[in-house]
Amino acid sequence: MAHLRPRHRLALAVPVVLSLTASLGFLPSAASAVPITETTAQTADAPNLSYVVNTRLDHRTINTVKKAISAAGGSIVETYEQIGVIVVHSANPDFGLIIRKVPGVQSAGATRTAPLSLASTTDEGAVQYLSKEQAAKTTKASAAAGDSEPLEADQWDLPAIGADKAAKINPGSKSVTVAVIDVGVDDTHPDIAPNFSPSQSANCVGGKADTTYGSWRPVDSAHYHGTHVAGEIAAARNGIGVAGVAPGVKVSGITVAEPDSTQLFYPESVVCAFVFAADHGVEITNNSYYVDPWLYNCMDDPDQRAIVDAVNRAQLYAQSKGTLNVAAAGNSNDDLDSHALVDASSPDDSTATTRTVDPHECFDVPTQLPGVVTVSSVGVTKAKSYFSSYGKGVIDVSAPGGDARQIPDTPSKNGRILSTLPNNTYGYLQGTSMATPHVAAVAALLKSTHPHASPAQLQGLLKAEADNPGCPTEVYDTNGDGIADATCVGGKRVNGFYGFGIVNALRAVK
């Protein structure tokens, strides 16, 4: 992809939940209103920005705020009354200052720093396409091994979590859907088409759901990330290509990435995706990204505070409707249990500046939000992937995400993850982006086995049935320079590299 950056993630421990509750549950509204007049009209040369306006939930307040938005020079894109979030466009440079002082507004801010124009995913490095020669070699090896799929011999990740054996017991229920919130999913791919759910798919770019048939598809082959993720989850066992971890469940696509080369994931699009998933009966969402333009959203900044508030409202709404949200930890090899991190990439839609942030006050969204399952990555040896971020009390579970430095005994000898790509192709990627769909798929298997389990219960089952290798007994040195690349803290039950352990698909169906 043209725009690849590492992501960071910090704690989902109880203190973070309490901190977010304190920060978001009691967001203050202004004590008094400031008169809004036509003098606040937009200036001719001001940029047209997108905003989220977060209000109290009562209908009367929302209507009052909508009138104030119009008077302040804003145009409403969409109103999510169920969570009190209004998506607005405005070229008035004072729009945020004015609207925050309206009674009933609990937070409001710009969702980008660059003007609107007519991503930030967590894969590490460029895609490696499967060649015809390699496909032929792998197909031969798969046939010799008795695999059901021609390319399965190169899918070391399936036996690593017992997914090959699990498929023979229970491949997953058609009543369970995993929504891939991403850059788009090519549902015409023959490995994805049998399990794709158009009725639970949409394009949410800009903050309003477009359910036109095919709107969820990637705009071009460079937007391959979501198709790769979808195949990891639910590629059918149909004698074609590869197999997914949960080849019997449904998968849907909710596009949130900008259609240009930036592939940025703006907050209003993600808000739309969570609400859409919740309202369309999605059981699991896969989130292999962070919300742009801020790597961390600091609560002392009104714009960033509003972003945290809006996305948190949306993902909590999804949880309340029975949806489990799974997210990637990031590819910075950072100890996310630290108290200070350097962010040199924000804002990523204009001119970035270097800042040091306290991750307990500045939140990575959606990964750091309460109730979201946070996933680290391992390679074929079950060692933490060299790029994967980590941290005790931060990581919930781990899963295969690939590692080019850990070489599997497969035909390709490629330590990355093989999956589907647009236009009926296949390729290898590595990243916590690839680990996350493994967890989402195992959660789908658990939901198939325990159809009445709540999101919290599913998260508990993921942790209880995981296998924890424990912290390494030797120095964690992935590049062989004799210097420790990371330090694992914790014990056999829970630690900073694996959380509660590597998820287990076979246990999920027993």
Backbone torsions as a table, in degrees:
resi	resn	phi	psi	omega
1	MET	NA	154.6	-176.4
2	ALA	-76.4	-18.0	-173.3
3	HIS	-135.5	86.4	-178.6
4	LEU	-115.2	129.2	178.7
5	ARG	-139.7	150.1	175.8
6	PRO	-71.6	155.6	175.7
7	ARG	-116.2	156.7	176.5
8	HIS	-116.1	164.2	179.4
9	ARG	-159.1	136.3	174.6
10	LEU	-127.2	-175.3	-151.0
11	ALA	-54.3	142.1	166.9
12	LEU	-108.8	18.2	177.8
13	ALA	-70.4	168.4	-176.9
14	VAL	-55.2	-41.5	179.7
15	PRO	-58.2	-34.4	179.2
16	VAL	-68.5	-42.8	178.7
17	VAL	-59.3	-43.7	178.5
18	LEU	-64.5	-39.4	179.8
19	SER	-63.8	-43.1	179.2
20	LEU	-66.8	-37.6	177.8
21	THR	-61.3	-42.9	179.5
22	ALA	-66.3	-38.0	-176.1
23	SER	-76.4	-38.6	-171.7
24	LEU	-101.1	-31.0	-175.9
25	GLY	-73.3	-19.3	-177.1
26	PHE	-130.5	41.5	177.7
27	LEU	-63.7	125.1	-174.5
28	PRO	-75.4	142.9	169.9
29	SER	-98.7	162.8	-176.9
30	ALA	-67.1	147.0	179.8
31	ALA	-70.8	-30.7	-179.7
32	SER	-145.5	155.9	-178.4
33	ALA	-87.3	150.2	173.3
34	VAL	-101.7	131.2	-178.8
35	PRO	-56.8	136.2	178.9
36	ILE	-110.1	123.4	-178.7
37	THR	-127.9	173.9	180.0
38	GLU	-68.7	-7.0	177.8
39	THR	-70.8	-12.2	178.5
40	THR	-87.6	9.2	-177.6
41	ALA	-58.3	154.0	-175.4
42	GLN	-63.5	147.9	175.7
43	THR	-85.4	154.9	-172.2
44	ALA	-63.4	-33.5	-175.0
45	ASP	-105.5	9.0	-179.8
46	ALA	-76.2	145.7	179.1
47	PRO	-71.0	146.2	175.5
48	ASN	-88.0	111.7	-175.8
49	LEU	-110.3	163.2	174.1
50	SER	-102.6	143.2	-178.5
51	TYR	-131.3	154.8	163.9
52	VAL	-114.1	131.8	177.6
53	VAL	-116.7	118.7	-174.5
54	ASN	-108.6	123.3	-170.8
55	THR	-124.0	172.6	166.4
56	ARG	-62.3	159.8	-169.6
57	LEU	-87.4	-8.8	-176.5
58	ASP	-73.1	146.8	-174.2
59	HIS	-60.6	-38.8	-177.7
60	ARG	-63.8	-45.5	179.1
61	THR	-61.0	-45.0	-178.3
62	ILE	-60.4	-42.1	178.6
63	ASN	-64.2	-40.3	178.4
64	THR	-63.6	-43.1	180.0
65	VAL	-65.9	-38.0	179.3
66	LYS	-61.7	-38.8	177.0
67	LYS	-66.1	-39.8	179.0
68	ALA	-65.8	-36.5	177.8
69	ILE	-60.3	-46.2	179.5
70	SER	-62.2	-43.0	-179.6
71	ALA	-66.2	-27.4	-178.9
72	ALA	-88.0	7.5	177.9
73	GLY	89.1	23.0	179.1
74	GLY	-106.5	150.5	173.4
75	SER	-117.7	131.0	-173.9
76	ILE	-83.3	126.6	177.5
77	VAL	-87.6	-46.2	-179.4
78	GLU	-160.3	147.0	176.4
79	THR	-119.1	122.9	176.1
80	TYR	-104.3	83.3	-174.9
81	GLU	-62.2	-31.3	-176.8
82	GLN	-63.9	-20.3	177.8
83	ILE	-125.1	0.6	178.3
84	GLY	70.2	37.6	179.4
85	VAL	-119.3	128.3	177.6
86	ILE	-118.1	126.9	176.9
87	VAL	-93.2	127.9	-171.1
88	VAL	-133.2	145.9	168.1
89	HIS	-111.9	138.6	177.5
90	SER	-156.8	142.8	173.4
91	ALA	-104.7	7.2	176.7
92	ASN	-77.7	115.6	-177.1
93	PRO	-63.5	-18.6	179.8
94	ASP	-101.3	11.4	-173.9
95	PHE	-57.9	-48.1	-178.3
96	GLY	-61.8	-45.2	179.7
97	LEU	-59.9	-40.6	-177.1
98	ILE	-71.8	-48.0	-170.6
99	ILE	-72.4	-25.3	177.9
100	ARG	-66.3	-20.4	-177.5
101	LYS	-93.7	3.7	179.0
102	VAL	-80.8	131.0	178.1
103	PRO	-55.3	134.8	-179.3
104	GLY	95.3	-15.9	175.9
105	VAL	-83.0	122.1	-176.6
106	GLN	-97.7	-24.4	171.4
107	SER	-168.2	152.8	178.8
108	ALA	-159.4	143.3	179.2
109	GLY	-173.8	163.5	178.0
110	ALA	-71.3	141.2	-179.4
111	THR	-96.7	0.3	179.1
112	ARG	-154.4	162.5	179.0
113	THR	-109.6	-6.0	177.9
114	ALA	-108.6	152.1	179.6
115	PRO	-61.1	152.5	173.9
116	LEU	-60.0	142.6	178.9
117	SER	-131.5	141.1	179.7
118	LEU	-118.8	NA	NA
119	ALA	NA	170.5	-169.7
120	SER	-88.5	63.6	-179.9
121	THR	-97.5	172.3	-172.8
122	THR	-114.6	46.5	167.0
123	ASP	-100.5	150.4	-173.1
124	GLU	-109.5	104.0	179.3
125	GLY	93.9	170.5	-176.6
126	ALA	-75.8	156.5	177.8
127	VAL	-67.0	146.3	173.6
128	GLN	-113.5	111.3	-177.9
129	TYR	-74.0	142.6	176.8
130	LEU	-75.7	123.0	-179.3
131	SER	-79.9	162.1	177.8
132	LYS	-62.6	-37.6	179.3
133	GLU	-65.7	-43.3	179.4
134	GLN	-68.2	-38.3	178.7
135	ALA	-61.2	-40.8	179.2
136	ALA	-64.2	-42.1	179.5
137	LYS	-64.7	-42.5	-179.3
138	THR	-68.6	-39.6	178.8
139	THR	-60.6	-41.1	178.4
140	LYS	-63.6	-42.9	179.8
141	ALA	-67.7	-37.6	179.3
142	SER	-64.9	-40.6	179.0
143	ALA	-64.2	-40.6	-179.9
144	ALA	-66.0	-31.9	-179.4
145	ALA	-85.4	-7.7	-178.9
146	GLY	79.0	19.8	178.6
147	ASP	-71.2	148.9	-178.4
148	SER	-78.6	-22.1	-176.6
149	GLU	-112.4	139.1	-174.5
150	PRO	-58.4	-31.7	-176.0
151	LEU	-104.6	10.4	-173.5
152	GLU	-66.4	-25.4	-179.4
153	ALA	-62.2	-22.0	177.8
154	ASP	-93.7	1.1	-179.8
155	GLN	-96.7	71.3	179.8
156	TRP	-61.6	-22.2	-176.6
157	ASP	-69.2	-25.5	-178.9
158	LEU	-68.0	-55.5	176.8
159	PRO	-65.6	-22.4	179.9
160	ALA	-60.4	-27.8	179.0
161	ILE	-121.5	15.4	177.3
162	GLY	73.1	19.3	-176.3
163	ALA	-71.1	-30.5	178.5
164	ASP	-65.6	-41.1	177.9
165	LYS	-74.2	-35.9	-179.7
166	ALA	-61.7	-37.1	-177.8
167	ALA	-62.4	-28.3	179.8
168	LYS	-76.7	-21.5	179.1
169	ILE	-93.0	-50.2	-179.2
170	ASN	-158.5	105.4	-179.2
171	PRO	-75.3	-3.6	-178.3
172	GLY	111.5	157.3	-174.7
173	SER	-94.4	140.7	175.4
174	LYS	-67.3	-12.0	178.4
175	SER	-85.1	-0.9	179.8
176	VAL	-110.7	129.2	179.9
177	THR	-121.8	134.9	171.2
178	VAL	-107.1	120.6	178.0
179	ALA	-92.0	126.9	177.6
180	VAL	-93.2	102.8	177.2
181	ILE	-86.2	107.8	-164.9
182	ASP	-164.8	-150.9	-175.9
183	VAL	-89.7	0.7	-177.2
184	GLY	123.3	151.8	179.4
185	VAL	-125.6	128.7	176.5
186	ASP	-83.8	93.5	-177.3
187	ASP	-76.2	-4.8	176.3
188	THR	-83.3	-9.3	178.5
189	HIS	-62.2	132.3	-175.2
190	PRO	-63.3	-20.5	176.6
191	ASP	-83.6	-20.0	-177.7
192	ILE	-101.8	-34.8	-174.7
193	ALA	-51.5	-41.8	-176.7
194	PRO	-62.8	-24.5	-175.9
195	ASN	-114.0	9.4	-174.9
196	PHE	-83.5	143.2	-178.7
197	SER	-116.0	95.1	179.9
198	PRO	-63.0	-33.5	-176.4
199	SER	-69.0	-14.6	179.0
200	GLN	-112.5	23.1	-177.8
201	SER	-122.2	154.0	-178.2
202	ALA	-167.1	171.9	170.1
203	ASN	-113.3	116.2	-176.5
204	CYS	-104.8	9.3	-178.3
205	VAL	-58.8	127.6	-178.8
206	GLY	95.3	-11.7	174.4
207	GLY	103.4	2.1	178.8
208	LYS	-132.7	130.3	-173.8
209	ALA	-72.6	129.0	173.2
210	ASP	-110.1	114.0	-177.9
211	THR	-102.2	15.2	174.8
212	THR	-53.6	136.0	-175.5
213	TYR	-56.5	126.6	179.8
214	GLY	88.4	-1.6	-177.5
215	SER	-63.4	-21.9	-177.4
216	TRP	-81.8	-6.2	-175.2
217	ARG	-76.4	150.7	177.9
218	PRO	-64.4	146.4	-176.6
219	VAL	-73.3	-24.5	178.2
220	ASP	-159.6	176.2	-176.1
221	SER	-69.6	-17.3	177.0
222	ALA	-71.6	-20.4	175.9
223	HIS	-91.2	65.3	-172.0
224	TYR	-95.2	-14.1	-168.3
225	HIS	-57.7	-47.5	-177.0
226	GLY	-66.8	-33.4	178.5
227	THR	-68.7	-38.1	176.4
228	HIS	-62.9	-46.0	179.7
229	VAL	-61.7	-44.6	-178.1
230	ALA	-61.5	-39.2	178.4
231	GLY	-66.8	-38.3	176.8
232	GLU	-59.1	-36.6	-177.5
233	ILE	-77.1	-52.2	-165.1
234	ALA	-141.9	28.9	172.2
235	ALA	-58.8	130.0	-173.2
236	ALA	-71.1	148.1	169.6
237	ARG	-86.2	84.9	-173.1
238	ASN	-127.1	16.2	-179.3
239	GLY	76.9	13.4	-179.9
240	ILE	-124.7	126.7	169.5
241	GLY	62.6	-118.0	-172.4
242	VAL	-113.1	176.1	175.3
243	ALA	-122.2	145.0	174.4
244	GLY	-86.7	166.9	177.6
245	VAL	-65.7	-34.5	178.9
246	ALA	-125.5	74.2	-169.9
247	PRO	-72.6	-0.1	179.0
248	GLY	-107.4	-7.4	-178.8
249	VAL	-88.8	168.7	175.8
250	LYS	-89.2	155.0	174.4
251	VAL	-133.5	142.6	177.0
252	SER	-128.4	167.0	179.4
253	GLY	-123.7	128.7	173.4
254	ILE	-122.4	107.3	-175.5
255	THR	-79.7	129.4	178.1
256	VAL	-128.4	-11.5	-176.4
257	ALA	-80.6	143.5	174.7
258	GLU	-57.7	142.9	-175.1
259	PRO	-75.6	-6.2	-179.8
260	ASP	-87.8	-170.7	-174.8
261	SER	-70.1	-17.6	179.6
262	THR	-70.3	-34.5	-178.0
263	GLN	51.4	40.4	-179.1
264	LEU	-75.7	148.1	-179.9
265	PHE	-109.1	94.1	-177.0
266	TYR	-83.0	153.4	-172.9
267	PRO	-56.4	-43.3	-176.5
268	GLU	-62.4	-33.1	178.1
269	SER	-69.0	-39.8	-179.9
270	VAL	-70.3	-38.4	174.7
271	VAL	-56.5	-48.9	178.2
272	CYS	-56.4	-43.0	-176.1
273	ALA	-65.4	-45.7	179.8
274	PHE	-63.7	-42.7	-180.0
275	VAL	-66.9	-42.0	178.7
276	PHE	-61.4	-46.3	179.4
277	ALA	-59.2	-45.0	-179.0
278	ALA	-62.8	-42.6	-176.0
279	ASP	-79.5	-6.8	-179.8
280	HIS	-118.5	24.7	169.4
281	GLY	71.3	25.2	177.7
282	VAL	-76.2	132.9	-178.8
283	GLU	-87.5	-33.4	-176.7
284	ILE	-135.4	139.4	167.6
285	THR	-114.8	141.6	175.9
286	ASN	-107.0	125.4	-174.9
287	ASN	-127.4	91.2	-179.9
288	SER	-102.7	62.7	-175.4
289	TYR	-166.6	172.5	162.4
290	TYR	-126.2	156.4	-175.8
291	VAL	-76.3	125.3	177.0
292	ASP	-82.6	162.6	5.9
293	PRO	-95.7	0.6	-174.6
294	TRP	-105.4	124.5	175.4
295	LEU	-62.0	-39.9	171.6
296	TYR	-126.7	139.2	-180.0
297	ASN	-107.6	110.3	-173.3
298	CYS	-89.0	134.3	-172.0
299	MET	-73.0	-11.5	177.3
300	ASP	-89.2	0.6	175.6
301	ASP	-106.5	122.5	-173.8
302	PRO	-61.9	-35.2	178.3
303	ASP	-67.8	-48.6	-178.5
304	GLN	-67.2	-35.4	176.6
305	ARG	-61.1	-42.3	-179.6
306	ALA	-65.8	-35.3	177.8
307	ILE	-63.6	-47.9	178.4
308	VAL	-58.6	-45.8	-178.3
309	ASP	-60.2	-49.1	-175.6
310	ALA	-64.8	-49.3	-177.9
311	VAL	-67.9	-36.9	178.7
312	ASN	-65.0	-41.0	176.4
313	ARG	-58.0	-42.8	-176.8
314	ALA	-68.0	-44.2	-177.2
315	GLN	-74.1	-31.5	174.3
316	LEU	-68.1	-36.0	175.2
317	TYR	-61.1	-42.9	177.9
318	ALA	-61.2	-44.0	177.6
319	GLN	-59.9	-40.6	-178.2
320	SER	-65.9	-22.2	178.5
321	LYS	-94.8	6.5	175.3
322	GLY	97.4	16.8	-177.3
323	THR	-101.1	128.4	173.5
324	LEU	-92.5	129.4	-179.6
325	ASN	-105.0	125.6	-177.7
326	VAL	-117.5	134.3	-174.3
327	ALA	-139.6	155.0	-177.1
328	ALA	-83.5	146.8	-176.8
329	ALA	-82.0	-26.3	179.2
330	GLY	113.8	164.1	-169.4
331	ASN	-116.6	29.5	-175.6
332	SER	-95.6	-2.6	-173.3
333	ASN	51.3	38.5	179.4
334	ASP	-94.3	145.2	169.1
335	ASP	-80.2	101.8	-172.9
336	LEU	-83.2	8.7	171.8
337	ASP	-98.3	16.5	177.9
338	SER	-83.8	176.4	-177.7
339	HIS	-112.2	2.1	177.1
340	ALA	-155.3	130.6	178.1
341	LEU	-130.7	148.1	177.7
342	VAL	-93.3	125.2	175.7
343	ASP	-112.1	108.2	-178.6
344	ALA	-108.0	9.5	-172.5
345	SER	-116.7	0.8	-175.1
346	SER	-109.0	142.5	-6.9
347	PRO	-76.8	145.3	-174.0
348	ASP	-91.6	2.7	177.8
349	ASP	-106.1	4.8	175.7
350	SER	-147.8	-125.1	-178.7
351	THR	-100.3	114.3	-179.1
352	ALA	-76.7	148.3	174.0
353	THR	-127.6	151.8	179.8
354	THR	-84.8	130.1	178.7
355	ARG	-143.1	150.7	173.5
356	THR	-101.0	126.6	-175.4
357	VAL	-119.0	150.1	171.7
358	ASP	-94.0	111.5	-175.2
359	PRO	-65.6	-8.0	175.0
360	HIS	-86.3	-11.0	178.1
361	GLU	-118.7	-16.8	-178.3
362	CYS	-123.4	117.0	-165.7
363	PHE	-105.2	136.4	171.3
364	ASP	-81.3	123.5	-172.3
365	VAL	-117.8	133.2	5.8
366	PRO	-91.7	-1.2	-169.0
367	THR	-58.8	-37.1	-173.8
368	GLN	-87.5	0.5	-177.2
369	LEU	-75.9	151.3	-174.2
370	PRO	-63.9	136.9	176.8
371	GLY	88.2	-9.2	179.1
372	VAL	-80.9	134.4	178.0
373	VAL	-81.4	123.3	-177.1
374	THR	-103.3	131.9	-167.5
375	VAL	-121.6	129.1	170.1
376	SER	-101.2	170.7	-172.9
377	SER	-116.0	144.6	172.8
378	VAL	-126.9	161.8	174.7
379	GLY	-102.2	-166.5	-172.8
380	VAL	-65.9	-28.0	179.4
381	THR	-83.4	-0.3	-176.8
382	LYS	75.0	6.2	172.4
383	ALA	-76.3	150.4	177.0
384	LYS	-56.4	134.6	177.2
385	SER	-59.5	143.4	-173.9
386	TYR	-58.5	-27.5	-176.4
387	PHE	-93.4	-17.2	-168.7
388	SER	-70.0	132.1	171.8
389	SER	-71.2	162.7	-170.3
390	TYR	-154.9	-179.2	176.0
391	GLY	150.2	127.2	179.1
392	LYS	-64.3	133.7	-177.5
393	GLY	80.5	2.5	-177.9
394	VAL	-111.5	-57.2	-179.0
395	ILE	-74.3	132.7	175.8
396	ASP	-88.4	-52.7	178.9
397	VAL	-146.2	171.2	179.9
398	SER	-127.9	165.5	179.8
399	ALA	-162.9	163.5	177.6
400	PRO	-62.4	121.8	175.6
401	GLY	-124.8	-0.8	178.9
402	GLY	92.5	156.3	176.4
403	ASP	-165.5	111.2	-176.7
404	ALA	-62.9	-16.9	-179.3
405	ARG	-88.4	-10.2	176.9
406	GLN	-108.4	110.0	-169.6
407	ILE	-95.4	120.9	179.8
408	PRO	-84.2	161.2	175.4
409	ASP	-89.1	70.5	-179.4
410	THR	-126.8	166.2	-179.6
411	PRO	-55.2	-38.1	-177.1
412	SER	-85.1	-19.9	-173.0
413	LYS	57.3	29.5	-177.4
414	ASN	-102.1	120.2	-177.0
415	GLY	-81.0	0.0	177.6
416	ARG	-83.0	-177.5	-177.8
417	ILE	-101.5	126.3	178.2
418	LEU	-90.0	130.5	178.0
419	SER	-158.7	-172.9	-175.5
420	THR	-75.7	150.8	174.3
421	LEU	-135.8	160.9	-179.3
422	PRO	-56.8	158.0	176.2
423	ASN	64.9	38.5	174.3
424	ASN	58.2	41.7	177.3
425	THR	-120.2	174.6	-178.6
426	TYR	-138.2	154.2	179.0
427	GLY	-168.1	172.8	-176.1
428	TYR	-107.0	137.3	171.8
429	LEU	-138.7	157.3	172.7
430	GLN	-133.6	151.7	179.6
431	GLY	151.3	166.0	172.8
432	THR	-66.2	-16.8	170.3
433	SER	-58.8	-33.5	-178.4
434	MET	-86.1	-26.7	176.8
435	ALA	-71.7	-39.2	-175.8
436	THR	-58.2	-47.0	178.7
437	PRO	-64.2	-26.2	173.7
438	HIS	-62.9	-41.8	178.7
439	VAL	-69.8	-43.1	178.3
440	ALA	-59.1	-39.1	-180.0
441	ALA	-68.9	-41.7	176.8
442	VAL	-64.2	-38.4	175.3
443	ALA	-60.6	-37.4	177.9
444	ALA	-66.4	-37.2	175.2
445	LEU	-65.1	-41.2	176.5
446	LEU	-62.6	-41.7	178.4
447	LYS	-65.4	-33.9	176.9
448	SER	-66.2	-38.0	-179.6
449	THR	-78.6	-34.6	-178.5
450	HIS	-124.4	75.8	-171.0
451	PRO	-62.6	-19.6	-178.0
452	HIS	-99.7	6.5	-179.0
453	ALA	-69.1	137.4	176.9
454	SER	-80.2	167.0	175.6
455	PRO	-54.2	-42.4	179.7
456	ALA	-65.3	-38.6	178.5
457	GLN	-68.5	-38.2	176.3
458	LEU	-62.2	-42.1	178.0
459	GLN	-62.4	-40.9	177.9
460	GLY	-62.9	-39.8	178.2
461	LEU	-67.2	-40.7	176.4
462	LEU	-54.6	-45.2	-178.5
463	LYS	-70.8	-43.0	-175.7
464	ALA	-66.2	-32.3	-175.1
465	GLU	-98.6	5.4	-179.9
466	ALA	-79.0	157.3	176.4
467	ASP	-105.9	120.0	-177.9
468	ASN	-103.6	114.6	178.4
469	PRO	-67.9	-16.9	-174.2
470	GLY	80.1	165.2	178.9
471	CYS	-63.9	144.0	180.0
472	PRO	-62.4	143.8	-179.5
473	THR	-83.5	-17.6	178.3
474	GLU	-107.9	168.3	179.1
475	VAL	-61.2	132.4	178.3
476	TYR	-80.9	96.6	-175.2
477	ASP	-131.1	94.6	-172.2
478	THR	-82.3	-22.3	-178.1
479	ASN	-106.5	3.6	172.3
480	GLY	71.4	24.0	-179.5
481	ASP	-93.7	4.2	178.3
482	GLY	82.9	2.5	-179.6
483	ILE	-112.5	134.2	179.6
484	ALA	-63.0	128.5	-179.7
485	ASP	-88.5	-17.0	179.0
486	ALA	-167.4	158.4	179.0
487	THR	-123.5	124.3	179.4
488	CYS	-89.5	130.6	179.5
489	VAL	-118.5	134.3	177.6
490	GLY	127.5	-175.0	-176.0
491	GLY	-113.2	-161.4	-177.0
492	LYS	-71.0	-30.9	-176.8
493	ARG	-78.1	-44.5	-179.9
494	VAL	-149.3	136.7	-179.0
495	ASN	-154.7	176.2	-172.3
496	GLY	-73.1	-25.4	-179.5
497	PHE	-80.1	-42.3	-170.7
498	TYR	-116.2	-3.2	-171.6
499	GLY	61.9	-123.2	177.7
500	PHE	-87.2	-4.1	175.3
501	GLY	132.9	-179.6	177.7
502	ILE	-84.7	128.5	-175.3
503	VAL	-62.1	155.0	-173.9
504	ASN	-129.6	108.9	-178.0
505	ALA	-69.2	-36.8	-178.2
506	LEU	-64.1	-44.1	177.7
507	ARG	-64.9	-28.3	-177.8
508	ALA	-65.7	-26.1	-176.9
509	VAL	-104.1	-1.0	179.4
510	LYS	-92.5	NA	NA
